[in-house]
Amino acid sequence: MKIAFLADPLAGFKTYKDSTFAMMREAARRGHAVYAFEQKDMALEEGIVTARVQHIELTGDEHDWYKVVSTEEVRLSALDAIIERKDPPFDMEYVYGTYLLELAEKQGACVFNKPSAIRDNNEKLAIAQFSEFTSPTLVTSDEARLRAFHAKHQDVIFKPLDGMGGTGIFRVKADGLNLGAIIETLSENGAQTIMAQRFIADIVKGDKRILVIGGKPVPFSLARIPQAGEVRGNLAAGGTGVAQPLTARDLEIAEKLGPILAARGLMLVGLDVIGDYLTEVNVTSPTCFQEIMQQTGFDVAAMFVDAVEHGVAQAQQHQKVK
């Protein structure tokens, strides 16, 4: 198959830990042709969505890890699968990209994750659909409501709705130190909607990333344990990743959400769970493939490429029936 990855610039990949690289490596190992392009390479002209794509070969070298075989302008529908792996921020430019990919779908392209599903499942707000698994949460731009939430729960996490990697996350304890300044900064004085969640003490044991592929959970999570003095477990914020088997509660959450999210077209989802509570549903570019593989031997990338192959086969069968 021709598998194309819509990703950030390849030159910035850290191949020892990059999940997109792991996907590419597994696809190439199976004999699939690997292509890459960035959002800026896409265009819509005369109703047709095209992209300037690079056909790449993986070299096996840690630093010069790929070589470009050719560069060509193609209809996205001419590719067998498109894997959306662009990192947030989920801004309007990102949204425009999903619209182009959705048009490409209508022209016959297979896109994973489904572009409309990415738009409809905000990574922070999506947890509201599964409130039986969440800690007390408030979403608002109203300072009075945010202050009242803090007064009720005493120990609260405040965060923006469009952040990633732990950016913009603040903890305010019972003393309320800097509460006003944090609310003003995050909400831009009431102009931006933000999220508040009751602090979950189990963060000391790690912010667990549970990967769900094709509706089924990977049997190991990556617990991202905060460094000293931090409340953020994100690896980008200095957290340490420790792979561990799913707990009974982890499995309960993943098995409940997995089929629902897969039915929406979300082939790959990263559930964030702290203790027994769901905190985020990541759908843009979930990571932790390599860390889990390196520590447990479970080949997450192989499970993902299996799902892509199955998804493409299903789509082709559906086209034949039509």
C-alpha positions in Angstrom: 0.0 0.0 0.0 0.9 3.7 -0.3 0.7 5.0 3.2 1.2 8.8 3.6 1.8 10.5 6.9 0.6 14.1 7.4 3.2 15.2 10.0 5.4 17.9 11.3 8.8 18.4 9.6 10.7 15.1 9.4 14.0 16.9 10.3 12.6 17.5 13.8 11.9 13.8 14.5 13.7 12.3 17.5 13.7 8.7 16.1 14.5 7.0 19.4 11.2 8.0 20.9 8.9 9.3 18.0 5.7 7.3 17.6 5.2 8.4 14.0 8.6 7.2 13.1 7.7 3.8 14.8 4.6 3.6 12.5 6.7 4.4 9.4 9.3 1.8 10.3 6.7 -0.9 10.8 4.9 0.1 7.6 8.2 0.0 5.6 9.1 -3.4 7.3 5.9 -4.9 5.8 6.8 -3.6 2.3 4.4 -0.6 2.2 5.5 2.5 0.4 5.9 5.4 2.9 5.1 9.0 2.0 5.3 12.1 4.1 3.9 15.6 3.8 3.0 18.7 5.9 -0.2 20.6 6.1 1.3 23.4 4.0 1.8 20.9 1.2 -1.9 20.4 0.7 -4.1 22.3 -1.8 -7.6 22.5 -3.0 -8.0 23.5 -6.6 -10.9 23.0 -8.9 -12.6 20.9 -6.3 -9.7 18.4 -6.0 -7.6 18.0 -2.9 -3.9 17.3 -3.7 -0.6 17.4 -1.8 3.0 17.6 -2.7 4.3 14.4 -1.0 7.7 12.9 -0.5 8.2 9.2 -1.1 10.8 8.3 1.5 12.9 5.3 2.4 14.2 4.6 5.9 17.9 4.3 6.1 18.3 2.7 9.5 20.7 5.5 10.5 19.8 7.2 13.8 20.4 10.7 12.5 20.1 10.7 8.7 17.1 8.4 9.1 15.4 8.8 5.8 16.1 9.7 2.2 13.8 11.2 -0.3 13.1 8.9 -3.3 10.9 11.3 -5.2 8.6 14.3 -4.7 5.3 14.5 -6.5 2.0 16.2 -6.6 -0.8 13.7 -6.1 -4.5 13.5 -5.4 -4.9 12.4 -1.8 -7.4 9.9 -3.0 -4.6 8.2 -5.0 -3.0 7.1 -1.7 -4.2 4.0 0.1 -4.1 5.5 3.6 -3.4 8.9 5.1 -2.3 9.0 8.7 -3.0 12.4 10.4 -0.1 12.9 12.8 0.2 16.7 13.0 0.8 17.9 16.5 -1.4 20.5 18.2 -2.0 23.3 18.9 -5.5 22.6 17.6 -6.0 26.1 16.1 -7.9 27.3 13.1 -5.1 26.3 10.8 -5.4 22.7 12.1 -9.2 22.9 11.6 -8.7 24.0 8.0 -6.5 21.0 7.5 -9.3 18.7 8.7 -11.7 20.3 6.2 -9.3 19.5 3.3 -8.8 16.0 4.5 -12.6 15.6 4.8 -13.0 16.7 1.2 -10.3 14.2 0.3 -12.3 11.5 2.0 -15.4 12.3 -0.1 -13.1 11.9 -3.1 -12.1 8.4 -2.0 -9.2 8.9 0.5 -8.9 6.8 3.6 -7.9 9.1 6.5 -7.0 7.9 10.0 -8.2 9.4 12.4 -11.3 10.6 10.6 -11.0 14.4 10.2 -14.5 15.2 11.3 -14.1 13.0 14.4 -10.9 14.9 15.3 -12.8 18.2 15.2 -15.7 16.8 17.2 -13.7 15.3 20.0 -11.9 18.2 21.7 -9.1 16.5 23.8 -10.1 18.2 27.0 -13.9 18.6 26.6 -14.5 15.0 25.3 -14.3 13.7 28.9 -17.6 15.3 29.6 -19.3 12.6 27.5 -18.0 10.0 30.0 -18.6 11.8 33.3 -18.9 8.5 35.2 -15.1 8.2 34.9 -14.1 11.8 35.6 -13.2 13.8 38.7 -15.3 17.0 39.4 -14.8 19.3 36.4 -15.8 22.8 35.4 -15.5 24.4 32.0 -16.2 28.1 31.8 -14.7 31.6 31.3 -16.6 33.1 34.2 -14.2 34.1 37.0 -16.9 33.8 39.7 -17.7 30.3 38.8 -14.0 29.3 38.7 -13.5 30.9 42.2 -16.6 29.1 43.5 -15.3 25.8 42.2 -12.0 26.3 43.9 -13.7 27.3 47.2 -15.7 24.0 47.0 -12.9 21.6 46.1 -9.9 23.5 47.7 -7.2 21.8 45.6 -7.7 22.4 41.9 -6.0 22.1 38.5 -6.6 24.9 36.0 -5.7 24.4 32.4 -6.4 25.8 28.9 -8.5 23.8 26.4 -6.0 24.0 23.6 -2.7 23.2 25.3 -0.5 20.1 24.9 2.5 18.6 26.6 1.4 20.1 29.9 1.6 23.7 28.9 -0.4 26.2 30.9 -1.3 23.8 33.7 -1.5 25.3 37.2 -2.4 23.8 40.6 -4.0 26.1 43.2 -4.1 24.7 46.7 -6.5 25.6 49.6 -4.6 28.8 50.3 -5.7 30.2 47.0 -2.3 31.6 46.3 -2.3 33.4 42.9 -5.8 32.1 42.1 -6.9 35.4 40.6 -3.8 35.9 38.5 -4.0 32.3 37.2 -7.7 32.7 36.2 -7.0 36.1 34.6 -4.0 34.7 32.6 -5.6 31.5 31.4 -9.0 33.0 30.6 -7.5 36.2 29.2 -9.7 38.2 31.6 -12.8 36.2 30.8 -12.3 36.0 27.0 -11.2 32.4 26.8 -13.0 29.3 28.2 -10.8 27.1 30.4 -11.1 23.9 32.4 -10.8 23.4 36.2 -10.6 19.9 37.7 -10.3 18.8 41.3 -6.7 17.8 42.0 -6.1 14.1 41.9 -3.5 13.1 44.4 -2.6 9.9 42.5 -0.6 12.1 40.0 2.4 11.1 42.1 2.0 7.6 40.7 1.8 8.9 37.2 -0.4 10.3 34.5 -1.2 7.1 32.6 -1.4 7.1 28.9 -3.6 4.3 27.7 -3.5 3.7 23.9 -6.6 2.4 22.3 -6.2 1.1 18.7 -9.2 0.0 16.6 -11.3 0.1 19.7 -9.0 -2.2 21.7 -6.6 -1.2 24.4 -2.9 -1.8 24.3 -2.3 -4.0 27.4 0.2 -1.6 28.9 0.0 2.0 29.9 2.8 4.5 30.2 2.7 6.1 33.6 4.3 9.6 33.2 5.6 10.4 36.7 6.2 14.1 37.5 9.7 15.2 38.3 10.3 16.7 41.8 8.3 19.9 42.4 6.0 19.3 39.4 2.3 18.4 39.1 2.6 17.6 35.4 3.5 14.2 34.4 3.9 15.0 30.7 7.1 13.8 29.2 7.5 17.2 27.5 7.4 18.7 31.0 10.2 16.5 32.3 8.1 13.5 33.5 9.5 10.0 33.5 7.7 7.3 31.6 7.2 3.9 33.3 5.3 1.2 31.4 3.0 -0.9 33.5 0.1 -3.4 32.9 -3.4 -1.9 32.8 -5.2 -2.0 36.1 -8.8 -3.3 36.3 -10.1 0.3 36.3 -7.9 1.3 33.4 -9.3 -1.7 31.5 -12.9 -0.8 32.5 -12.4 2.8 31.1 -10.6 1.7 27.9 -13.1 -1.1 27.1 -16.1 1.3 27.6 -14.7 4.1 25.5 -12.8 2.1 22.9 -15.7 0.8 20.8 -17.6 4.1 21.0 -14.6 6.1 19.8 -13.7 3.6 17.1 -17.2 3.8 15.8 -16.7 7.5 15.3 -13.7 6.9 13.1 -11.0 7.4 15.8 -8.6 4.5 15.1 -6.0 5.7 17.5 -6.8 7.3 20.8 -4.7 8.2 23.8 -6.7 8.1 27.1 -5.1 10.0 30.0 -6.0 8.5 33.4 -4.8 9.6 36.8 -5.6 7.1 39.5 -9.1 6.0 38.7 -10.1 9.1 36.8 -10.2 9.9 33.0 -8.7 13.4 32.4 -8.2 13.6 28.6 -9.1 11.9 25.4 -6.2 12.6 22.9 -7.1 12.1 19.3 -4.7 14.3 17.3 -1.3 12.7 17.6 -1.1 10.2 20.5 2.4 9.1 21.5 4.2 6.6 23.8 4.5 3.8 21.2 8.3 3.4 21.6 8.5 3.8 25.4 5.9 0.9 25.8 7.7 -1.2 23.2 11.1 -0.7 24.8 10.0 -1.5 28.3 7.6 -4.3 27.7 8.3 -5.8 24.3 4.7 -5.2 23.2 4.9 -3.9 19.6 2.4 -1.0 19.6 3.3 0.0 16.1 2.6 -3.5 14.7 -0.9 -3.3 16.4 -1.4 0.1 14.8 -0.4 -1.0 11.2 -2.6 -4.1 11.6 -5.5 -1.7 12.3 -4.6 0.5 9.3 -4.4 -2.5 7.0 -7.8 -3.7 8.3 -9.3 -0.3 8.0 -8.2 0.1 4.4 -9.4 -3.4 3.5 -12.8 -2.6 5.0 -13.0 0.7 3.1 -12.1 -1.0 -0.2 -14.8 -3.7 0.4 -17.3 -1.0 1.1 -16.4 0.7 -2.2 -17.0 -2.5 -4.1 -20.4 -3.0 -2.5 -21.4 0.5 -3.5 
